[in-house]
Amino acid sequence: MIIGKFQHIQDEREDFYRGNIITMSLAYFKIRILRVSGRGSDDPDFRVVAESWEHEVEVGAGWKRTNSRGCEFVAITIDDPGLPAPIEAALVPDGYDVDSFDLEWTRPKPNEAV
């Protein structure tokens, strides 16, 4: 299930993803997925931030991964005090535009629940 749409923004100064996450129970607008530099081996590769009225707030993190077919994606975890459990999703190319990405979520099976 696609719960978000993102554009990859890259130039000589910036490299990030910008978009929105919308489900029936939550809406995060003006989300940015920012690359993290100078990180440790267990640290995330990305920070997920949302714009608030006065500043940005961190709502999640992301890690570069490769699936069994050799395709790269970003494993995203979004958490919020109002959520019953973190949202685990994958940022993947949408297949139409080289700079467009979908945030895909699949409901965990009952024995995989967090």
N, C-alpha and C positions, 0 to 999 in steps of 0.2 A: 504494500500500500504506500503510495507516495504521500508524504505529509509535509513536504517542503520543496521549494524551487529556488535554485541558487545560480548566480552568474559568477564565473571566475574572472576576477579583475587582476590584471598583471601589466605592469609597466616597469620602467627603470627604478622606481621608488617603492612600489607596493606590489604585494602578491597575497590576495585573500579572496574569500568567497563572500558574496552578499546575497541575502534573500529573506524569505519568510517561512515560518513553520505554522501550519494551521491544521487543527483537528476539530472534532465536534466539541471538545472540552477545553482546548487552549489555543491561544493565538499569540505567537511571538513575531512581531514585525521588526524590520530593520535589524536583522541578525547578521553578524559578521563572524566568519570563521577565519581566524588569524593564525598565520604560521608562527611558531615559537622558535627562537634561535638560542643557541647556547644552552641546550637542555641536557639532562642526564639520561642514561639509557632507559630508565623506567618512566620518565616524564612524558607527558603528551607532546605530540608534534604540532597540535593546534589548540587554541583557546576559542571557545564559542562565547560570544558576547552579544548582549542585547542593549539597544539604546533605551535609556530611561529619560525622564524629564530633564535631568541635569547632567548625566554622565552615563558611561557604559557600565553594565554589571555582567559579571561572568555567570553563565548559565550551564556551561558544560566544557567538554574537552574532546579532542579527537586524536586518533592514532592511525598512521599510514599502515595499510595492510595489503596483501595480495591474495586473491581467491584461488581456488583449485585450478582454474583455467589460466592463471597467470595475469589476470586483470587487476590493476591497482584500484583501491578505493580508500575512503577515510571512514574508519569506525568511529561513530559519534556517540557520546553519552551526554544526555541532557538531564539535569536534576534540578529540582525546585522544592522548597518546603511544602508546597501545595500538592505535589504529586505523590501518589501512594508508593511509587517505585520509580527509579530512574528509567528514562526512555533510551533504549539502545537502537541505533539506526545506522544506515550506511549511506554515505554521500557518494553517488555514482554518476558517471556521464549519462545524460538523458538520451543519447543515441541520435540526436538530430543536429545539435550545434556543438562544436568543439569546446565552447566556453559555458555551456549550460549543463547543470547538474540537478539530479533529483535526490531528495533525502527519503530513503525507503525504510519502512518499518514493517516488521512482521511480529505478530503476537506470539510470545513464547508459549511453547507447549506446557501444560500444567506441571510436568516433572522438571521443566527447565526454569520455572518461575524464580524470580529473584527473591 
